[in-house]
Amino acid sequence: MALKRGPRSQPSGLDPLARAKAIALRQLAARMRTEAQLRARLAKDGLEGEADAVVAWLAALGYLDDGAYARARARGLVARGAGPRLVERRLVSEGIDAAAARAAAAEALAGEVGEGGRAAELAQCRALAARRARGIPLEDLDDRGRRRLARFLLGRGFAGSVVSRVLGIHADG
């Protein structure tokens, strides 16, 4: 009968730094990660003392790059219909700096739509609204349908002003 080892049990013969490097490499082999995600994973195994050395080692090898992670993740989210605010929130929650998250979201949106700034967000929102309306022209939606679509688009991270412009909803005042 084999003994079960918990996630924090240390294999015999490995010093903490070697163990931390092995864990980090396994994590990166599965998918890209941010520095914050790797630090959290190492802390889970009680290896927070080795985190600085491991992060520096991985960065020197080119295996850890938060900027590249942010750009790739933002492109993936935008391709699936996420608006810039949702992309920013997700990236920040994954350990990316707010300014870098904002820049990655803007770059991904511009790359997806082929335009920049507010025009890119407007084009992405319009395309998602048309897909969600399933062939019904947006002008033909009733009030209930517009409200539902507006809630959906706002939840996907588009600005209220962009949603109202796409759906033809204009607030007074």
C-alpha positions, 0 to 999 in steps of 0.5 A: 500500500502506497503512502499518500503525500499531501500537497505540502509534503517535501520529497526526500533529497530536494533542498527547498530551492530545488523543490521551488524551482521544480514546482514553478517549472511544472506550473509553467509547463501547464500554462503561462502564469504571472509572477503573482500566481507563481508566488502564491503557488510557492507560498501554498507549499511553504516556499515563500522564502525561495520565491524571489530567487525562483522568480529571478531565475525564471525571468532570466531564462525568459520563462516568466514575463508578466507583460507577455502574459497580459497581452496574450490573456487580453487577446484571448478574452477579447476574442471571446467577446470580453469588453475592456473593463472585464479584461482589465478586471481579470488581469488585475485579479491575476496579478497584473499591474492596473496600468499594464492591464489597461494597456494590454486590454486596449492593445488587444481590442485594437488588434481584434477590431483593427481600430483604436480607442473608443472606436474599437470598443464601439465596434466590438460591442456592436459585433457582440450585440448583433451576435447576441440578438441572433439575427434580429436587427438591434433597432427592432428589439423591444424595450425588454430585449434592449434592457436584457441586451444592455445588461449582458453587454455591461456585464461583459465589460463595455462602458455604459455610454458605448452600450447606450450608443450601440443600442440607441438608448439615450439618457436625458440630461 
